[in-house]
């Protein structure tokens, strides 16, 4: 299936929502430290409801450790600086969707290590800064999954 990676997420409620989401779509979640919250945070647990045990989640000590884990997979940077629409990609099983933190996005050094062809954006109205992180993950992940006719879903 696919992978969602959160680079240094800050808001536990967003990560909890994403945990619930990936428990329902079968994706794998990668959390890249440092996190802006503790994994025992009550807001993380509350927003993820009782889905934490159903989610495939890995915490990585660094971006480099994350890259070693997903070595060989295509990594797509989901960024407001992307020039390619997320809908205009033929996704492959094993693809990784990398999202930046809610406050800073993906830093230059992360984006520069990913081919510009793999910098994707979600369309928005002009002059708006960004979408909510968990909403962005939902939009992109369900597009990728839909290309596989929601395999293993009902």
C-alpha positions in Angstrom: 0.0 0.0 0.0 1.1 3.6 0.4 2.9 5.6 3.1 2.2 8.9 4.7 5.1 10.7 6.4 4.8 13.7 8.7 7.9 15.8 9.0 8.1 17.2 12.5 4.3 17.6 13.1 3.3 20.1 15.8 -0.4 19.6 16.5 -1.4 16.4 18.2 -5.0 16.7 17.0 -3.9 16.6 13.4 -1.7 13.6 13.9 -4.5 11.9 15.8 -6.9 12.5 12.9 -4.3 11.1 10.5 -3.9 8.0 12.7 -7.6 7.4 12.5 -7.5 8.0 8.7 -4.7 5.6 8.0 -6.3 2.9 10.2 -9.2 3.2 7.8 -7.4 3.3 4.5 -4.6 0.9 5.3 -1.7 3.2 4.7 1.5 3.3 6.8 2.3 6.4 8.9 5.8 7.6 9.5 6.3 10.3 12.2 9.7 12.1 11.8 11.1 13.6 15.0 11.2 15.9 16.7 7.5 15.9 17.3 5.8 19.0 18.8 4.0 16.8 21.3 4.4 13.6 23.3 2.9 10.4 22.0 0.9 10.0 25.2 -0.7 13.5 24.7 -4.4 13.4 25.6 -5.3 15.4 22.5 -3.5 12.9 20.2 -5.3 10.0 21.8 -8.7 11.8 21.8 -8.6 12.7 18.1 -7.4 9.2 17.1 -10.2 7.7 19.2 -9.7 3.9 19.5 -7.9 3.6 16.2 -4.3 3.8 17.5 -4.0 0.0 17.7 -5.3 -0.4 14.2 -2.8 2.0 12.6 0.6 1.0 11.3 2.8 3.8 12.7 6.6 4.1 13.0 8.5 6.9 14.7 11.8 7.9 13.1 14.5 9.7 15.1 15.5 11.8 12.1 14.8 12.5 8.4 17.8 10.4 7.4 16.5 7.4 9.4 13.2 7.8 7.7 14.9 7.9 4.2 16.7 4.7 5.1 13.4 3.0 6.0 11.7 3.9 2.7 14.8 3.5 0.5 13.7 2.5 -3.0 10.2 4.1 -2.8 9.2 7.2 -4.7 8.8 10.1 -2.2 6.4 12.9 -3.1 6.8 16.2 -1.3 3.3 17.7 -0.8 3.9 21.4 -0.6 2.4 24.7 -1.4 5.5 25.3 -3.4 4.8 22.4 -5.7 4.1 23.0 -9.4 2.5 19.7 -10.2 -1.2 19.0 -9.3 -1.5 15.9 -7.1 -4.3 14.6 -9.4 -1.9 14.5 -12.4 0.2 11.5 -11.1 -0.1 7.8 -11.7 0.6 6.5 -8.3 2.4 3.2 -7.6 2.1 0.9 -4.6 4.7 1.8 -2.1 4.7 5.6 -2.9 5.4 7.9 0.0 3.6 11.2 0.6 5.7 13.5 2.7 4.0 16.4 4.5 5.7 19.2 6.4 4.8 20.6 9.8 1.7 22.7 10.3 3.7 25.8 11.1 6.7 25.6 8.7 6.0 23.1 6.0 8.9 21.2 4.5 12.3 22.9 4.9 14.4 23.7 1.8 16.9 20.9 2.5 14.1 18.3 2.4 12.5 19.7 -0.7 15.8 20.0 -2.5 16.5 16.3 -2.0 13.3 15.4 -3.9 12.9 15.7 -7.7 10.9 18.7 -8.7 8.7 16.3 -10.7 7.7 14.9 -7.3 6.8 18.2 -5.7 3.0 18.1 -5.6 0.4 20.7 -4.6 -3.2 20.7 -3.8 -5.0 23.6 -5.6 -6.3 26.4 -3.5 -7.8 29.8 -4.1 -5.2 32.5 -4.8 -3.7 34.4 -1.8 -4.4 31.6 0.7 -1.5 30.1 2.6 -2.3 26.4 3.2 -4.9 23.7 4.1 -5.1 21.9 7.3 -2.6 19.1 7.5 -5.0 16.3 8.2 -7.3 17.5 5.4 -4.4 17.6 3.0 -3.4 14.0 3.9 -7.0 12.9 3.4 -7.2 14.5 0.0 -4.0 13.1 -1.4 -4.3 9.6 0.2 -7.8 9.0 -1.1 -6.8 10.1 -4.6 -3.9 7.6 -4.6 -6.1 4.8 -3.1 -8.9 5.6 -5.6 -6.4 4.8 -8.5 -6.3 1.3 -7.1 -10.2 1.1 -6.9 -9.9 1.3 -3.1 -8.2 -2.1 -3.0 -8.9 -3.9 0.3 -11.7 -1.4 1.1 -15.4 -1.9 1.3 
